[in-house]
């Protein structure tokens, strides 16, 4: 079976990095690329036997590709600090690599929020391409929602990747504000423009998709909250795109590290 390197990019992740590394202690190597954390992230990662590289923040795509380049092995499992690989997923990784019929693999991500696992809305199954052969795949994109571009077929793994994305609703709102700024700038630079239809319709349609089509109603009040928040994300993204096209702002700052 090919050896696997796990890569994690970090910035001030002392609350999560230890558990993230512990969930992949079966891997052949763990590489943490840190963007000058001011907390105990680096110390915790080193104590957990991860190889730590400190580097200025160049953006999500460049940092993830750099992390893959530093790995000792060609097969990479890309992990965020707020994620945990479940035992079922770990077994699925090992089973897939025994045959390696694909150059990349998607896996289902399951998010914990507001006191429960969110099995519904756009959040589940939230398939993420994370396991890949770096000789045939690399990260691409611009500001937000980087994607894995593979030169070959992509398979699917079983077993969930647990995701602890937000501390609370306030943290969720802060993330929405940050990511919609990046998403709007990305759309603007790609030539997209927001119309009245986008502003009026896309948010409500996103709510209906999340709450009805994707089963948010089965989650009770939590399903209502998440469906509304997902719709708000869509509305805010187009509102910020409209703002850019009426009074263009400077290129957004991607910040100093992952969040």
C-alpha positions, 0 to 999 in steps of 0.5 A: 500500500502506498504511504500517506502524508497528511497535510494541515495548514494552520494559523492560531489553531491551538484549540483544534490542532491536537485533536486533528493530528490525533485523528490521523496518527495512523498516517505515515507522516503529518506535515503542518504548514503554519502561518506564524501562529501567535498561540501554542499551535506550533508547540502542540503540533511538534509535541504530537510528532508532526513536522512543522514548517513556518511560512508566510501566508500566500493564500489557500491554494498556494499554501496547500500546494506548498504543503503537498510539495513538502511531503515525503510521500506522493499520496496526500490527505489534506486536512483542516485543523477543525476536522477529524478523520473518523476510524471508518474513514481511515479504514476506507482510505487504507482500503482505497490505497490497496488498489488505487484505481483513481488519482483522487478520492472524495469523502463525505464531510459531516458538520457539528453545529448548534449541539448536533450533527447536521445530516441535511441541508447543503451541509450533508453529504458535503463531499470534499476531494481530499485524498489525492496523488500529487503527481496527478492532482493539485489545488486550484482556485482564487480567493475562496473555495479552493478545488482539487483539479485531478488529471484522472478519475476520482473515486468516493470513500465511505466514512465521515470526515467530522467538521467542527466549523463554528463555535456558535452563531456569532462565529458562523456570521463572522465566517459568512461575512469574510467568505462572501467578501472573497466570493464576491470579488472572485465572481467580479473578477471572473466577469459575473455581475449581480442583477435585481433577479439575483438579489431578489430570488437567489436567497429565497431559492437557497432557503427552499433548497436547503429546508425542503429539498435537502431535508432541513425541515427534519432538523427542527429549529436547527434546520431553520437556522442553518437554512436561513444562514445558508440563504443569507450567505447567497444573498450577501454574496450577490449584494457584495457583488452588486456593490463591487460593480457599482463602486469597485473596491481594491482586491480583497486581502486574503488575511494572514492564515486559514480561518 
